[in-house]
Amino acid sequence: MKRIIKWILRIALLALIVIQFIRPEKNNGGYDSLSAFEAETKPSTQVVEILKTNCYDCHSDQTQYPWYAEIAPVSYWLDDHIRHGKGDFNMSDWESYSVKKKDHKLEEVIEEVKEGHMPLDSYTWIHGDLSEEDKKALLLWADLARMSYRDELKVSAN
């Protein structure tokens, strides 16, 4: 039995070493990928900082990777988080969204922040959580940004 356990541990160690050389692709789509989003939604300097610190890593093409992202299997776990985050809402794709989708995505931002679902707990353990002041600023910005989309939707409905 001991031989089998040692054999399994050796294979697991070898697999861990091998996956260090096979890395997921980095999520770095360029530094101007958020310019359309920021120009259209007009976040304040404070809100831009909140978005950079808490949102852009998983919801844009501009991930700032921590040092531990270089270690597998953590690199795969982070890649999975980023893929899911961008799948739900990618601020770098803002220009491709319809007015209705933009309004809906901002509505989801408000809902997720109010309910405490965003940022994820696994993100806040290391990076810290949103302060109450940050939440208020983010919610106010998202609500104000939604106004133009709601107005545009009303005009197009008539």
PEMOGI-V960193 format. One record per run of one state. SS is the DSSP state (a for helix, b for strand, c for the rest). FROM is the first residue (numbers start at 0). TO is the last residue. If there is no record, write none. Layout:
BEGIN
ss/from/to
SS/FROM/TO
SS/FROM/TO
END
This chain:
BEGIN
ss/from/to
c/0/0
a/1/18
c/19/26
b/27/27
c/28/33
a/34/40
c/41/43
a/44/53
c/54/54
a/55/58
c/59/60
b/61/61
c/62/65
a/66/69
c/70/72
a/73/87
c/88/89
a/90/95
c/96/97
a/98/113
c/114/119
a/120/126
c/127/130
a/131/156
c/157/157
END
